[in-house]
Amino acid sequence: MRRIPFSVQILLGLVLGVALGFLARAADLTWLTSTLDTVGGLFVQLLKLAVPPLVFTAIVVSVVSLRGVANAARLAVKTLLWFAVTALIAVSIGIGLGLLTDPGRGVNLDPAGATAPKTTGSWIDFLTGIVPTNPVGAFVEGNVLQIVFLALVVGAAALLVGDPAEPFVALNRSLLSIVQKALWWVIRLAPIGTLGLIGNAVASYGWDLLAPLAKFTTAVYVGCALVLFVVYPVLLAVAGKLNPLRFFAGAWPAIELAFVSRSSVGTMPVTQRSVERLGVPREYASFAVPFGATTKMDGCAAIYPALAAIFVAQVFGVNLGVTDYLLIAFVSVVGSAATAGLTGAIVMLTLTLSTLGLPLAGAGLLLAIDPILDMIRTATNVAGQAVVPTIVAAREGTLDRAAYDSAGKRDLIEPAETERLDPVPA
């Protein structure tokens, strides 16, 4: 019997998870909710366990494989530029929807009872969070942005040292192959993990929490959908001269997993594999995807904080001017790394609110529905993390267009993947 494609397996897991979630909620089956939570949580933990060694070894090997710091620097600058351009478009859509829908008008919530979240963002945290105080701590805490920084420095140093560094580079290649092999064992469990994640979300939150904030929730989903299904396809077609349908055929497993896992970092291994399957060179993808997982947050750091800032201002009776909207755009484009690829966007929201001088307690009004909002936000984040490397590779002339056009015809996990994983070329 022909094997079921991996993307279909994930879809089946999602559908079954929704059904089990509704059953657990309707029948008040706490044991089932707990089981779904455990299954989903363990899957995300297993994915995150592989992220630090995968990111470090892949980037070290990739920097050396680029054969020149100048080429790496050019690709990094172009990647950052496209991150900024797409973030600016996304935040503009968020502000426009906020002005159009007035999400905070008529909301029946008591702002006096709101408290500021325990985790908040600041510009100091953003500026100092890139460089670790302890290299071991970056790995222990799973701070991907700091690991990317360390790997770039070590990779550039190994490149300049030359032949004496070859044993170290060879060790990293071997470790990378081992981590990739173990990682794909975990990724094959994604349908089961999807079942647990979406099932627990439905069982724990349902949809009744959305009633008081229906307008705001709708605006967030509409804004993310516009970026996901309008902005990205237009950019792919115009800037990359690519068929957007082929992109979604190749990247859809990562977008699905992002929706249910609510973690860009947890989804990163699947995102990287999807980007490579779309024809992006592995040596570039292994830099751009981890970097994007920490800094490319069109959902969490652009659309959502723009709408949420307008919502909070309206609830607290504060009028925003043109300068305030420009500040929202600035924070979204420059401060995305403050989210660090973690589940939720509270850090980015508090950074935006503090920059505008709005009460941080306003973020507390949205905590109840944050998990539901975070699904579409993270899916948008991950789609953007795949779109930008694809566009850059296409414009650089390094994209394998034959692989891109056939991405939807090949399974994310091909039979050969279970037997052998090619290391990053030297």
C-alpha positions in Angstrom: 0.0 0.0 0.0 1.3 3.4 -0.9 2.6 5.4 2.0 0.5 8.3 3.1 2.3 11.6 2.4 3.7 13.4 5.5 1.6 16.5 5.0 -1.6 14.4 4.8 -0.5 12.6 8.0 -0.2 16.0 9.8 -3.6 17.1 8.5 -5.2 13.8 9.7 -3.6 14.4 13.1 -5.0 17.9 13.2 -8.5 16.8 12.3 -8.4 13.9 14.9 -7.0 16.3 17.5 -9.8 18.8 17.0 -12.3 15.9 17.4 -10.7 14.6 20.6 -10.4 18.1 21.9 -14.1 18.8 21.5 -14.9 15.4 23.0 -12.7 16.1 26.0 -14.3 19.6 26.5 -17.9 18.5 26.0 -17.7 15.5 28.2 -15.3 17.1 30.7 -12.8 14.3 30.3 -9.8 15.8 32.3 -7.8 12.6 31.7 -8.0 13.0 28.0 -7.1 16.7 28.1 -4.1 15.8 30.3 -3.0 13.1 27.9 -3.3 15.4 24.9 -1.3 18.1 26.7 1.4 15.5 27.6 1.7 14.1 24.1 1.9 17.6 22.5 4.3 18.9 25.1 6.7 16.0 24.8 6.8 16.4 21.0 7.7 20.1 21.2 10.3 19.3 23.9 11.9 16.7 21.7 12.1 19.2 18.8 13.5 21.9 21.0 16.1 19.5 22.3 17.7 19.2 18.9 17.6 22.9 18.1 20.8 24.1 19.9 23.2 21.5 18.4 21.5 21.7 15.0 21.7 25.5 14.8 25.3 25.7 16.0 26.8 22.9 13.9 24.8 23.8 10.7 25.8 27.5 10.8 29.5 26.7 11.6 29.7 24.3 8.7 27.6 26.6 6.5 29.8 29.7 7.1 32.9 27.6 6.2 31.1 26.2 3.1 30.4 29.7 1.8 34.1 30.0 1.0 34.2 33.7 1.7 33.0 36.1 4.4 32.1 38.7 1.7 29.5 36.3 0.2 28.1 35.5 3.6 27.9 39.1 4.5 26.1 40.0 1.2 23.5 37.2 1.8 23.1 38.3 5.4 22.4 41.9 4.4 19.9 40.9 1.8 18.2 38.6 4.2 17.9 41.3 6.8 16.7 43.8 4.2 13.9 41.5 3.1 13.0 40.8 6.8 12.6 44.5 7.3 10.6 45.1 4.1 8.1 42.3 4.9 7.8 43.4 8.5 7.1 46.9 7.4 4.3 45.7 5.1 2.9 43.5 7.9 2.8 46.2 10.5 1.2 48.6 8.0 -1.6 46.1 7.5 -1.9 45.7 11.3 -2.2 49.5 11.8 -4.6 49.8 8.8 -6.9 47.1 10.2 -6.8 48.7 13.7 -7.9 52.0 12.3 -10.6 50.4 10.2 -12.1 48.1 12.9 -11.5 50.0 16.1 -10.9 46.7 18.0 -11.1 48.3 21.5 -14.3 50.3 21.0 -17.3 48.9 23.0 -15.2 46.1 24.6 -16.9 45.0 27.9 -13.7 44.6 30.0 -12.7 46.2 33.2 -9.2 47.7 32.7 -8.8 48.4 36.4 -8.6 44.6 37.0 -5.8 44.0 34.6 -2.3 43.5 35.7 1.0 43.6 33.8 2.4 40.3 32.7 5.5 39.0 34.6 7.6 38.9 31.4 8.1 42.2 29.8 10.4 43.5 27.0 12.7 46.5 27.0 15.2 48.0 24.5 18.0 47.2 26.9 17.0 43.5 26.9 16.9 43.6 23.1 20.3 45.2 22.7 22.1 43.1 25.2 20.2 39.8 24.4 22.3 39.1 21.3 25.6 38.5 23.0 25.6 35.8 25.7 27.3 36.4 29.0 28.0 32.7 29.2 28.3 30.6 26.0 27.2 27.5 27.9 24.2 29.3 29.2 23.0 30.1 25.7 22.8 26.4 25.0 21.3 25.5 28.3 18.6 28.2 28.0 18.0 27.4 24.3 18.5 31.1 23.3 18.7 30.6 19.5 19.6 34.2 18.7 22.7 33.9 21.0 23.6 30.5 19.5 23.4 32.0 16.0 25.7 34.8 17.1 28.2 32.3 18.6 28.1 30.0 15.6 28.7 32.9 13.1 31.7 34.1 15.1 33.1 30.6 15.4 32.4 29.8 11.8 34.1 33.0 10.5 37.1 32.3 12.8 37.4 28.7 11.5 37.2 30.0 7.9 40.0 32.5 8.5 42.2 30.0 10.3 42.0 27.6 7.4 43.7 24.2 7.4 44.4 24.0 11.2 40.7 24.3 11.9 39.7 21.5 9.5 39.5 18.8 12.3 37.1 21.1 14.2 35.0 21.6 11.1 35.0 17.9 10.3 33.8 17.2 13.9 31.0 19.7 13.4 30.0 18.0 10.1 29.9 14.6 11.9 27.8 16.1 14.7 25.5 17.7 12.2 24.8 14.4 10.4 24.1 12.7 13.8 21.8 15.4 15.0 19.9 15.4 11.6 19.5 11.7 11.8 18.0 11.7 15.3 15.9 14.8 14.5 14.1 13.1 11.6 13.1 10.3 13.9 11.4 13.0 16.0 9.9 14.7 13.0 8.2 11.5 11.9 6.2 11.8 15.1 4.8 15.2 14.0 1.3 13.8 13.2 1.0 12.4 16.8 2.4 15.7 18.2 -0.1 17.7 16.1 -2.9 15.6 17.5 -1.9 16.3 21.0 -1.2 20.0 20.5 -4.4 21.0 18.7 -6.5 18.6 20.9 -5.2 20.2 24.1 -5.8 23.7 22.7 -9.4 23.0 21.8 -10.0 21.1 25.1 -8.4 23.8 27.3 -9.6 27.0 25.6 -12.5 26.2 23.3 -14.0 29.2 21.6 -16.2 30.7 24.3 -13.3 32.9 25.4 -13.4 34.8 22.2 -16.9 36.3 22.7 -15.8 39.5 24.5 -12.9 40.0 22.1 -14.4 38.8 18.9 -13.6 41.9 16.9 -10.0 42.0 18.0 -9.6 38.2 17.4 -11.1 38.5 13.9 -8.8 41.4 13.1 -5.7 39.5 14.1 -6.8 36.4 12.0 -7.7 38.6 9.0 -4.4 40.5 9.2 -2.3 37.4 9.4 -4.3 35.8 6.5 -3.7 38.9 4.4 0.0 38.6 4.9 0.1 34.8 4.6 -2.1 34.5 1.5 -1.8 37.8 -0.3 1.4 39.6 0.6 3.7 36.6 0.5 2.3 35.2 -2.8 2.6 38.7 -4.4 6.2 39.0 -3.3 7.1 35.5 -4.5 5.5 36.2 -7.9 6.9 39.7 -8.4 10.2 39.7 -6.6 11.2 36.1 -7.1 9.3 35.3 -10.3 8.0 32.2 -8.6 4.7 30.3 -8.6 3.2 30.9 -5.1 1.2 27.7 -5.2 4.5 25.7 -5.5 5.8 27.5 -2.4 2.8 26.5 -0.3 3.0 23.0 -1.6 6.5 22.7 -0.3 6.2 24.8 2.9 2.8 23.7 4.1 3.9 21.0 6.6 6.0 23.6 8.4 3.1 26.1 8.4 0.7 23.4 9.7 3.1 22.4 12.5 3.7 26.1 13.4 -0.1 26.6 13.7 -0.5 23.8 16.3 2.8 24.0 18.1 2.8 27.9 18.5 6.7 27.9 18.4 8.9 29.1 15.6 11.9 27.5 17.3 10.1 24.2 17.7 9.1 24.2 14.1 12.5 25.3 12.8 13.8 21.9 11.8 10.8 21.3 9.7 11.0 24.8 8.3 14.6 24.3 7.3 13.8 21.0 5.6 10.9 22.6 3.7 13.1 25.5 2.5 15.7 23.1 1.3 13.0 21.0 -0.5 12.0 24.3 -2.2 15.4 24.4 -3.8 17.2 26.9 -1.5 20.9 25.8 -1.1 21.5 24.0 2.2 24.5 26.2 3.2 22.3 29.3 2.9 19.1 27.7 4.4 21.0 26.6 7.5 21.9 30.2 8.2 18.7 32.0 7.1 16.2 29.7 8.8 17.7 29.7 12.3 18.3 33.5 12.0 14.7 34.0 10.9 13.3 31.8 13.7 14.5 34.5 16.1 14.1 37.7 14.2 11.4 37.2 11.5 8.1 37.5 13.3 5.5 39.2 11.0 2.7 37.7 13.1 4.0 38.2 16.6 6.1 41.3 16.1 4.2 43.2 13.5 0.5 42.5 13.0 -0.3 41.6 16.6 1.4 44.4 18.5 0.1 47.0 16.1 -3.5 45.8 16.6 -3.0 45.2 20.3 -1.5 48.7 20.9 -4.5 50.3 19.2 -6.8 48.0 21.3 -5.1 48.9 24.6 -5.1 52.6 23.7 -8.9 52.6 23.0 -9.7 50.6 26.1 -7.8 53.0 28.3 -9.1 56.1 26.4 -5.7 57.2 25.0 -5.6 58.9 21.6 -2.8 57.8 19.3 -1.3 60.2 16.8 0.8 59.8 13.6 4.0 59.8 15.7 2.7 56.8 17.7 1.9 54.8 14.6 5.4 55.5 13.3 6.8 54.3 16.6 4.7 51.1 16.3 6.2 50.5 12.8 9.7 51.2 14.1 9.4 48.8 17.0 8.0 46.1 14.7 10.8 46.4 12.2 13.7 46.8 14.6 12.6 45.0 17.8 11.5 41.6 16.4 14.4 39.8 18.0 13.0 40.6 21.4 10.5 37.7 20.8 13.4 35.3 20.6 11.3 32.7 18.7 9.5 31.7 21.9 5.8 30.7 22.3 3.7 33.9 22.7 4.2 37.5 21.8 3.9 39.1 25.2 7.5 40.3 25.3 7.1 42.1 22.0 3.7 43.6 23.0 5.1 45.0 26.3 8.0 46.5 24.4 5.6 48.2 22.0 3.4 49.4 24.9 6.3 50.8 26.9 7.7 52.6 23.8 4.3 54.3 23.3 3.8 55.0 27.0 0.7 52.9 27.3 -0.2 50.9 30.4 1.6 47.5 30.5 -1.5 46.2 32.3 -3.3 46.4 29.0 -1.4 43.3 27.9 -3.1 41.4 30.7 -6.5 42.0 29.1 -5.4 39.7 26.2 -3.7 36.9 28.0 -6.9 34.7 28.2 -7.1 34.4 24.4 -3.4 34.5 23.6 -3.0 30.8 22.9 -5.8 31.0 20.2 -4.2 34.1 18.7 -0.7 32.6 18.8 -1.7 29.8 16.4 -2.2 32.1 13.4 0.6 34.4 14.5 3.1 31.6 14.5 1.9 30.2 11.2 2.5 33.6 9.7 5.9 33.9 11.3 7.1 30.6 9.9 5.7 31.2 6.5 7.7 34.4 6.4 10.8 32.6 7.6 10.5 30.3 4.6 9.5 33.1 2.1 12.5 35.3 2.6 15.2 32.7 1.9 13.3 31.5 -1.1 13.1 35.0 -2.6 16.7 35.9 -1.8 17.9 32.6 -3.3 15.8 33.2 -6.4 17.1 36.7 -6.9 20.7 35.5 -6.3 20.3 32.9 -9.0 21.1 30.0 -6.6 17.5 28.6 -6.2 17.1 25.2 -7.8 13.9 26.0 -9.7 13.4 22.4 -10.8 13.3 21.4 -7.1 11.0 24.4 -6.4 8.5 23.4 -9.1 8.4 19.8 -7.9 8.4 20.4 -4.2 4.7 19.6 -3.8 5.2 16.3 -5.6 7.9 15.1 -3.2 7.2 14.1 0.4 8.8 16.1 3.1 10.2 12.8 4.5 11.3 10.8 1.5 12.1 7.1 1.8 15.8 7.9 1.5 15.7 10.2 4.5 15.1 7.2 6.8 18.3 5.5 5.5 20.7 8.4 4.8 21.0 12.1 5.4 23.5 14.0 3.3 25.7 16.3 5.3 26.2 19.9 4.4 28.8 19.9 1.6 32.3 21.0 2.4 
